[in-house]
Structure formats: C-alpha cells, structure tokens
Amino acid sequence: MGLTAFHRFQDLAREENVVFYYTGYFSQSVVTAMGDALRQRLNSSDATNVTRRKLFSVFVEMAQNVVHYSADPLIDAADAELRRGALWVGEKGDHFYVVCANPIAREAQPKLLAKLEPLRTMTLDEIKQRYKEKLRTEGEAGSKGAGLGFLTVARDACEPIEFDFVDEPDSATTLFYLKATL
C-alpha cells in the first residue's frame, strides 16, 4: 500500500470513528491480545458497564467466528489455528459497532443465510427464547461451539444485525461480513 492509500485509510477510519481495527491472521493468542487492548480502550471510555460487557462479548464471538470458520487458513490443514480475517470496532453517536469479515466457502453461504436472515426480524424475546432452546440441545454437526454465536451477537445488539456476502474474484470463496450495533 502506498502512502496515499494509507492516508485515505486513516481518513476513512477517522470519519467512521474506528477505535480498533485488525486485519490479518487470527489465532487464540491474537484474539486474547486484541481483547486486552479493547478492554483497556473501553476502560477509558464513558460506556456503561452493560455496554462494555455486550461489546466485549460480541467482539469475542466475532473473533472466534474468524478463528473457527475462515476459509483461508495460513496452513492448509483442517484444524489450522491461524485463519485470515478482519475485525473492527467503531463509535457512531451513542453506540458502538463491531464488524468482522472473513472468507467462507461459497457453498457455505446458503446455510449462513438461513441462520442469519431470521435473526434480523426476530424480537429480542424470540432471540432469547431461541438461545435458551439452543443451550438445551446438542451443538450442530460441523460447529466448533454450541451454535450460540450468532444468537449471542443478535441478543446483545440494539439494532438488527447486518450482513453481506461478496464473491472474491477468481476464488472459490466469498467474503462474509457481519455487523452488530450495540
């Protein structure tokens, strides 16, 4: 990236009130370090304890999404612990927002869409009920957790979650974006 592009990036980050941004390879230790940095940043903000807890919870869920499901591992192995993605936190008015992005296999898009689309129209009570139901059932096949991640993000958000899929040219992957406003 040339200096001009870097300046444009900095200007855009300032315009969007980005307080934290990371792009690259994620691992559990990278997520821990990012979480420590975010926690310190939040401790110096005016955010309420509830907002801090929700923001940190969503941040961790989204970072874990990249670690577990990015279709671009640094090492070509099924259990690769280093996977490519991006995560950022910003402020807009009285709210924070968290965005994650990572490549997924194109054939995974319909399954994700089926999980995410209902969350945009469900009420908070419906999301909480679905969350409780999921706690009582076994995790999904192929899931690295109990399948609670998207429900946690939707539950903690103050607006419907936003998402998008953008095909990567000359690739079998699609970039998956997820945004939550808190």
Stockholm file with secondary structure:
# STOCKHOLM 1.0

chainA/1-182         MGLTAFHRFQDLAREENVVFYYTGYFSQSVVTAMGDALRQRLNSSDATNVTRRKLFSVFVEMAQNVVHYSADPLIDAADAELRRGALWVGEKGDHFYVVCANPIAREAQPKLLAKLEPLRTMTLDEIKQRYKEKLRTEGEAGSKGAGLGFLTVARDACEPIEFDFVDEPDSATTLFYLKATL
#=GR chainA/1-182 SS CCHHHHHHHHHHHHHTTEEEEEEEEECHHHHHHHHHHHHHHHHTSCCCHHHHHHHHHHHHHHHHHHHHHCSCBSSSSTTCSCEEEEEEEEEETTEEEEEEEEEEEGGGHHHHHHHHHHHHHSCHHHHHHHHHHHHHSCCCTTCSSSSCHHHHHHHHCSSCCEEEEEECTTSSEEEEEEEEEC
#=GC SS_cons         CCHHHHHHHHHHHHHTTEEEEEEEEECHHHHHHHHHHHHHHHHTSCCCHHHHHHHHHHHHHHHHHHHHHCSCBSSSSTTCSCEEEEEEEEEETTEEEEEEEEEEEGGGHHHHHHHHHHHHHSCHHHHHHHHHHHHHSCCCTTCSSSSCHHHHHHHHCSSCCEEEEEECTTSSEEEEEEEEEC
//
